[in-house]
Amino acid sequence: MERACGDSHSAVANKLRLYDSAMDQIKGSLLDLVPLYMKYANLAKINAKCSRHNTPSHCHTLSKFVKCHSTGKDEYVVVM
């Protein structure tokens, strides 16, 4: 049982390391999209600036981004 727990810990640690690396890339650049795993998972950022035409949640920007980067297959979108 300990080995299975250790294996899952290393798998989660690797995914966290990948996520942290992507966050570092996207924070320090003008990129709006960083692939996490090939083109199956992406990390995107939404500009923090608001105009009078945007809602504070940037819902229009989010829907536009999802439309532009859609593959046309069944997909899941996770917003954090």
C-alpha distances in whole Angstrom, upper triangle without the diagonal:
4,5,5,6,9,10,11,13,15,16,17,18,20,22,23,25,26,27,29,31,32,33,35,37,38,39,41,43,45,42,42,39,36,34,30,29,32,34,31,30,33,34,37,39,42,45,45,49,51,54,56,55,51,49,47,44,45,45,47,46,42,44,46,43,41,44,45,41,40,40,41,38,35,34,32,34,32,34,33
4,6,5,6,9,10,10,12,14,15,16,18,20,21,22,24,26,27,28,30,31,33,35,36,37,39,41,43,41,40,38,35,33,29,28,31,33,31,30,32,33,36,38,41,44,44,48,49,53,55,54,50,49,46,43,45,44,47,45,42,44,45,42,41,44,44,41,40,40,42,39,36,35,33,34,31,33,32
4,5,5,6,9,10,11,12,14,15,17,19,20,21,23,24,26,27,29,30,31,33,35,36,38,40,42,39,39,36,33,31,27,26,29,31,29,28,31,31,35,37,40,43,43,47,49,52,55,54,50,48,46,43,44,44,46,44,41,43,44,41,39,42,43,39,39,38,40,37,35,33,31,33,31,33,32
4,5,5,6,9,10,11,12,14,15,17,18,20,21,23,24,26,27,29,30,32,33,35,37,38,40,38,37,34,31,29,25,24,27,29,26,26,28,29,32,35,38,41,41,45,47,50,52,51,47,46,44,40,42,41,43,42,38,40,41,38,36,39,40,36,36,35,37,33,31,30,28,29,28,30,29
4,5,5,6,9,10,11,12,14,16,16,18,20,21,22,24,26,27,28,30,32,33,35,37,39,36,35,33,30,28,24,24,27,29,26,25,27,28,31,33,36,39,39,43,45,48,50,49,45,44,41,38,40,39,42,40,37,38,40,37,35,39,39,36,35,35,37,34,32,30,28,28,26,28,27
4,5,5,6,9,10,10,12,14,15,16,18,20,21,22,24,26,27,29,30,31,33,35,37,35,35,32,29,27,23,23,26,28,26,25,27,27,31,33,36,38,39,43,45,48,50,50,46,44,42,39,40,40,42,40,37,39,41,37,36,39,39,36,36,35,37,35,33,31,29,29,27,29,28
4,5,5,6,9,10,11,13,14,15,17,19,20,21,23,24,26,27,29,30,32,34,36,33,33,30,27,25,21,20,23,25,23,22,25,25,29,31,34,37,38,42,44,47,50,48,45,43,41,38,39,38,41,39,35,37,39,35,34,37,37,33,33,32,34,32,30,28,26,27,25,28,27
4,5,5,6,8,10,11,12,14,15,17,18,20,21,22,24,26,27,28,31,32,34,32,31,28,25,23,19,18,22,24,21,20,22,23,26,29,32,35,35,39,41,44,46,45,42,40,38,35,36,35,38,36,32,34,36,33,31,34,34,31,31,30,32,29,27,25,23,24,22,24,23
4,5,5,6,9,10,10,12,14,15,16,18,20,21,22,24,26,27,29,31,33,31,30,27,24,23,19,19,22,25,22,21,22,22,26,28,31,33,34,38,40,43,45,45,41,39,37,34,35,35,37,35,32,34,36,33,31,35,35,31,32,31,34,31,29,27,25,25,23,24,23
4,5,5,6,9,10,10,12,14,15,16,18,20,21,23,24,26,27,29,31,29,29,26,23,21,17,17,20,23,21,20,21,22,25,27,30,33,34,38,40,43,46,45,41,40,38,35,35,35,38,35,32,34,36,32,31,34,34,31,31,30,33,31,29,27,25,25,23,25,24
4,5,5,6,9,10,11,12,14,16,17,19,20,21,23,24,26,28,30,27,27,24,21,18,15,14,17,20,18,16,18,19,23,25,28,31,32,36,38,41,44,43,39,38,36,33,33,33,35,33,30,31,33,29,28,31,31,27,27,27,29,27,25,23,21,22,20,22,21
4,5,5,6,9,10,10,12,14,15,16,18,20,21,22,25,26,28,26,25,22,19,18,14,14,18,20,18,16,17,17,21,23,26,29,29,33,35,38,41,40,36,35,32,30,30,30,33,30,27,29,31,28,26,30,30,26,27,27,29,27,25,22,20,20,18,20,18
4,5,5,6,9,10,10,12,14,15,16,18,20,21,23,25,27,25,25,22,19,18,14,15,19,21,19,17,18,18,21,23,26,29,29,33,35,39,41,41,37,36,33,31,31,32,34,31,29,31,32,29,28,31,31,28,28,28,31,29,28,25,23,22,20,21,19
4,5,5,6,9,10,11,12,14,15,17,19,20,22,23,26,23,23,20,17,15,12,12,15,18,17,15,16,16,20,22,25,28,29,33,35,38,41,40,37,36,33,31,31,31,33,30,28,30,31,27,26,29,29,25,26,26,29,27,26,23,22,22,20,21,20
4,5,5,6,9,10,11,12,14,15,17,18,20,22,24,21,20,18,15,13,9,10,13,15,14,12,13,13,17,19,22,25,26,30,32,35,38,37,33,32,30,27,27,28,29,27,24,26,27,24,23,26,26,22,23,23,26,24,23,20,18,18,16,17,16
4,5,5,6,9,10,10,12,14,15,16,19,20,23,20,20,18,15,14,11,12,16,18,16,14,14,13,16,18,21,24,24,28,30,34,36,36,32,31,28,26,26,27,29,26,24,26,27,24,23,27,27,23,24,25,28,26,25,22,20,19,16,17,15
4,5,5,6,9,10,11,12,14,15,17,19,21,19,20,18,14,14,11,12,16,18,17,15,15,14,17,18,22,24,25,28,31,34,37,37,33,33,30,28,28,29,31,28,25,28,29,25,25,28,27,24,26,26,29,28,27,24,22,21,19,19,18
4,6,5,6,9,10,11,12,14,16,17,19,17,17,14,11,10,7,9,12,14,14,11,11,11,14,16,20,22,24,27,30,33,36,35,31,31,29,26,26,27,28,25,23,25,26,22,22,25,24,21,22,22,26,25,24,21,19,19,17,18,17
4,5,5,6,9,10,11,12,14,16,18,15,15,13,10,10,7,10,13,14,14,11,10,8,12,13,17,19,20,24,26,30,33,32,28,27,25,23,23,23,25,22,20,23,23,20,19,23,22,19,21,22,25,24,23,19,18,16,14,14,13
4,5,5,6,9,10,10,13,15,17,16,16,14,12,12,10,13,16,18,17,14,13,11,13,14,17,19,20,23,26,30,33,32,29,28,25,23,24,25,27,24,22,25,25,22,22,26,25,22,24,25,28,27,27,23,21,19,17,17,15
4,5,5,6,9,10,11,13,16,14,15,13,10,11,9,12,14,16,17,14,13,11,13,14,18,19,21,24,27,30,33,33,30,29,27,25,25,26,27,24,22,25,25,22,22,25,24,21,23,24,28,27,27,24,22,20,19,19,17
4,5,5,6,9,10,11,13,11,11,9,6,8,7,10,12,13,14,11,9,7,10,11,15,17,18,21,24,27,31,30,26,26,24,22,22,23,24,20,19,22,22,18,18,22,20,17,20,21,24,24,24,21,19,17,16,16,15
4,5,5,6,9,10,12,11,11,10,8,11,10,14,16,16,17,13,11,8,9,9,13,14,15,19,22,25,28,28,24,24,22,20,20,21,23,19,18,21,21,18,19,22,21,19,21,23,26,26,25,22,20,18,16,15,13
4,6,5,6,9,12,11,12,12,10,13,12,16,18,19,19,16,14,11,12,12,15,16,17,20,23,26,30,30,26,27,24,23,22,24,25,22,21,24,24,20,22,25,23,21,24,26,29,29,29,25,24,21,19,18,17
4,6,6,7,9,8,10,10,8,10,11,14,15,16,18,15,12,10,11,11,14,15,17,20,23,26,29,29,26,26,24,23,22,24,24,21,20,23,22,19,20,23,21,19,22,23,27,27,27,24,23,21,19,19,18
4,6,6,7,6,7,7,7,10,11,15,16,16,17,14,11,8,8,7,11,11,13,16,19,22,26,25,22,23,21,19,18,20,21,17,16,19,19,15,17,20,18,17,20,22,25,26,26,22,21,18,17,16,15
4,6,8,8,9,11,10,14,14,18,20,20,21,18,14,11,10,9,11,11,12,15,18,21,25,25,22,22,20,19,18,21,21,18,18,21,21,18,20,23,21,20,23,25,28,29,29,25,24,21,19,17,16
4,7,9,11,12,12,15,16,20,21,21,23,20,17,14,13,12,14,13,14,16,20,23,27,27,24,25,23,22,21,24,24,20,21,24,23,20,22,25,23,22,25,27,30,31,31,28,27,24,22,21,19
4,5,8,10,10,14,16,19,20,19,22,19,16,13,12,11,13,12,14,16,19,22,25,25,23,24,22,22,20,22,22,19,19,22,21,18,20,23,20,19,23,25,28,29,30,27,26,23,22,21,20
4,6,9,11,14,17,20,20,19,21,19,15,13,11,10,11,10,13,14,17,19,23,22,20,22,21,20,18,20,20,16,17,20,18,15,18,20,17,17,21,23,26,28,29,26,25,22,22,20,20
4,6,7,11,14,16,16,15,18,16,12,10,8,8,10,11,14,15,18,20,24,23,21,22,21,20,17,19,19,15,15,18,16,13,15,17,15,14,17,19,23,24,25,22,22,19,19,18,18
4,7,10,13,16,16,14,16,14,10,8,5,5,7,9,12,14,16,18,22,20,18,19,18,17,14,16,15,11,11,14,12,9,12,14,12,11,15,17,20,22,22,19,19,16,16,15,15
4,7,9,12,12,11,12,10,7,6,4,7,10,12,15,17,19,22,25,23,20,21,20,18,16,17,17,13,12,14,13,10,11,13,11,9,13,15,18,19,20,17,16,14,14,14,15
4,6,9,10,9,11,9,6,5,6,9,12,15,17,20,22,25,28,27,24,24,23,21,19,20,20,17,15,17,17,13,14,16,14,12,15,16,19,20,20,17,17,15,15,15,15
4,6,6,6,8,6,4,6,9,12,15,18,21,23,26,28,31,29,26,27,26,23,21,22,22,19,17,18,18,14,14,16,15,11,13,14,17,17,18,15,15,14,14,15,16
4,6,8,8,5,5,7,10,13,17,20,22,25,27,30,33,31,28,28,26,24,23,23,24,21,18,20,20,16,16,19,18,14,16,16,19,18,18,15,15,14,13,15,15
4,6,6,5,7,10,13,17,20,23,25,28,30,33,36,34,31,31,29,26,25,25,26,23,20,22,22,18,17,19,18,15,15,15,18,17,17,14,14,15,15,17,18
4,6,7,8,11,14,18,21,24,27,29,31,33,36,34,31,32,31,28,26,26,26,23,21,22,21,18,17,19,17,14,14,13,17,16,17,15,16,16,17,19,21
4,6,7,10,12,16,19,22,25,27,29,31,34,31,29,29,29,26,24,23,23,20,18,19,18,15,13,15,14,10,11,9,13,13,14,12,13,14,15,17,19
4,7,10,13,17,19,23,25,28,30,32,34,32,29,29,28,25,24,23,23,21,18,18,19,15,13,15,15,11,11,10,13,11,11,9,10,11,13,16,18
4,7,10,14,16,20,22,25,27,29,32,30,26,26,25,22,21,20,21,19,16,17,17,14,12,15,15,11,11,11,14,13,13,10,10,9,10,13,14
4,6,10,13,16,19,22,23,26,29,27,24,24,23,20,18,18,19,16,13,15,15,11,11,14,13,9,11,12,15,15,15,12,11,10,10,12,13
4,7,10,13,16,19,21,23,26,25,21,21,20,17,16,17,18,15,12,15,15,11,11,15,14,11,13,15,18,18,18,14,13,11,10,10,10
4,7,10,13,15,17,20,23,21,18,18,17,15,13,14,14,11,9,12,12,9,10,13,12,10,13,15,18,19,19,15,14,11,11,10,10
4,7,9,12,14,17,20,19,16,16,14,12,11,13,13,10,9,13,13,10,12,15,14,13,16,19,21,22,22,18,17,13,13,10,10
4,6,9,10,13,16,15,12,12,11,10,8,10,11,7,7,11,11,9,12,14,14,14,17,20,22,23,23,20,18,14,14,11,11
4,6,8,11,14,14,11,12,11,11,9,12,12,9,10,14,13,12,15,17,16,17,20,23,25,27,27,23,22,18,17,15,14
4,6,10,13,14,11,11,9,10,9,12,13,11,12,16,16,15,18,20,20,20,23,26,28,29,29,26,24,20,19,15,14
4,7,10,11,9,10,9,11,9,13,13,11,14,17,16,16,19,21,20,22,24,28,30,31,31,28,26,22,22,18,18
4,7,8,6,7,7,9,8,12,12,11,13,16,16,16,19,21,21,22,25,28,30,32,31,28,26,23,22,19,18
4,5,5,8,9,12,10,13,12,12,15,17,16,18,20,21,21,24,26,30,31,33,33,30,28,25,25,21,22
4,6,8,10,12,11,14,13,14,17,18,18,20,22,23,23,26,28,31,32,34,34,31,30,26,26,23,23
4,7,10,12,10,11,10,11,14,15,15,17,19,20,20,23,24,28,29,31,31,28,27,24,24,21,22
4,6,8,6,8,7,8,11,12,13,14,17,18,18,21,22,26,27,29,28,26,24,21,21,18,19
4,5,5,7,8,10,11,13,14,15,17,18,20,22,23,27,27,29,28,25,23,20,19,16,17
4,6,8,10,11,12,14,15,16,18,20,21,22,24,27,28,30,28,25,23,19,18,15,15
4,5,9,9,9,11,13,14,15,17,19,19,21,24,25,26,25,22,19,16,15,11,11
4,5,5,6,9,10,11,13,14,16,17,18,22,23,24,24,21,19,15,15,12,13
4,5,5,6,9,10,11,12,14,16,16,20,21,22,21,18,17,13,14,11,13
4,5,5,6,9,10,11,12,14,15,19,20,22,21,19,18,15,16,14,16
4,6,5,6,9,10,10,12,14,18,19,21,21,18,17,14,15,13,15
4,5,5,6,9,10,11,12,16,17,18,18,15,14,10,11,9,12
4,5,5,6,9,10,10,14,14,16,16,14,13,10,12,11,14
4,6,5,6,9,10,14,14,17,17,15,15,13,15,14,17
4,5,5,6,8,12,14,16,16,14,14,11,13,12,15
4,6,5,6,10,11,12,13,10,10,8,11,11,14
4,6,5,9,9,12,13,11,12,11,14,15,18
4,6,9,10,13,15,13,15,13,16,16,19
4,7,9,11,13,11,12,11,14,15,18
4,6,8,9,8,10,10,14,15,18
4,5,8,8,11,12,16,18,21
4,7,8,12,13,17,19,23
4,6,10,12,16,19,22
4,7,10,14,17,20
4,7,10,13,16
4,7,10,13
4,6,10
4,7
4
